[in-house]
């Protein structure tokens, strides 16, 4: 039996503004939540340290929607 691939998301920031805004992060959080399965997110917007900040913000948004599910970063 073949296992289904786990969903993955690899967001990138822009060249002049590496941070991903809350509107986009909220959209991704909602889509991840709707899938109701493990999803891997790898932020590739490392300029100015944006990746860890965006990861923490997405984790917060997912926790708001999770209702008891684990959110790990």
C-alpha positions, 0 to 999 in steps of 0.5 A: 500500500502506497502512503499518500504524500504529506502536504507541504508549503514553502512560502517565499518573501519578496526581494525587497520585503521578505516578511509575509503579511498576516493576510497571506499567513491567515489564508494558509492557516485556514487551508492547512486547518481545513486539510485536517492532516499533518502539513510541513511548512518550510519558510524560505524567506530568510532575509532579515530573519523573516522566516522564524518570525513568520513561522511563529506567527503561522503557528499562532494562527494555527493554534487559534484554529486547532481546538486541541490539535498539536501545532509544532514548530 
